[in-house]
Amino acid sequence: MGIVDVLKGRLLKAAPVADVEATLVLRVAGCRPHTLTVALERGAVTITSGLSGGCPDATFLFDSETAALGVLGGEADPIEMFMQGRFRADGNLPLAFVLLGLFRPEYRGGPPP
């Protein structure tokens, strides 16, 4: 499954999306660096390749596709990835933290981590 599929699946399942209006740019380094622009508006999610017009509210930068899939798929903790230097965010940081909440790992039972 690719980044776009994982991204759409997570955002469409996230309850807070309806309350968030933002433009998020995802940049992934690697062999084939690519950029995705995600527009969230009133519960609708639009994902386009490349940069769209205007300034994004936040930009998430990943060191690899594996790191991006881990964070966006809810399998990796964004804070841990940040501490390892595999992920960073630029732009409106309070909004970036709200957006990061949309990708937090899902609770799988047992004691909290």
N, C-alpha and C positions, 0 to 999 in steps of 0.2 A: 504494500500500500504506500502511495506517495505522500508527500507533505501536504498537498492540496486536499487529498481525501481525508487524511487524519485531521487536518485543520477544520474542514467543514463539519466533520462528524462531531468533534469536540465542541465547536461553537454552537452548533444547532442544538446540542443536548444541554448546554449551559443555561440555566434559568436566568442569570443576571444579564444575558445579552440584550433582552428586551429593554433594559434600563440604561444601556451604554450606547452612546453615539460617539464614534471615534474612527480615525483612520490610523491603522497600524501597518508599518512596513516590516517585513521579515527579510533579513539578508542572511544567506547561508554561504559560507566560504567552502572551498574545496576544489575538486577537479573542475567542476562546472558551477562556478558561483552563480547564484540566481537570486532574484528579488521578487517578492510577492507583495501586493498591496491588498490589505483587508479593510473593507469598509463595513462598519457595524452601524446600523441605523434602524431604530424602532423594531428590533427583532429580526431584521433582514441582514443577511451576510452576503457580501459580494467580494469575490477574490479574483484579482487580475494579475497577470504576469507583468513584471516591470513596475516602474513608478508611475503613479497617476498624477494628475496636476495638483498643485497646491502642496502645502507642507503637511507631513504626517503629524499626528498628535504624539506618536511614540514609534520608536524603531527598535526591534529586537534583532540582535546580531548573534549568530551561532557560528562556532568554529568548524562545524561539520553537519552533514545531513543527519548523522546518527544522533548528535546532540539535539538538533531541532526536532526530530521525530520523538525522542525521549521526553522532552519538555512538553511539546504540543500534544503528545499522546497520553500524557499523564503518568508516564512510567518513570520519569526522572523529576527530582525536586529542583525547580528553577534556582532556588537560593544556593543549593549545593553545587549546581552547575556554574553559577556565578562565582562561587568561592574557588572553583577549580579553573576559572578563566575560560570556560567553554561557552559562556553566554554572557551577554551584557545588554543593557537597555539605554537608550538615549531619548531625549525629548521631555515631554511632560511626565516626570517620574511619579507623581501621585496617581495619574491615570495609568501609567505603565504597571503599577502595582495592582490596580483594579483589574487590568487586562490579564496580568499574570494569574490572578485568582481564577480566571476562566479555565486555566490549564493545570490547576493543582492536581496532584495525584488523588485518585479516588480512594475513599476509605474502603478497605478490604477486610474489615473485621479485626478483632484482637485489640490490644492496647494501642493507644495513639503512639506514633513514632516519637 
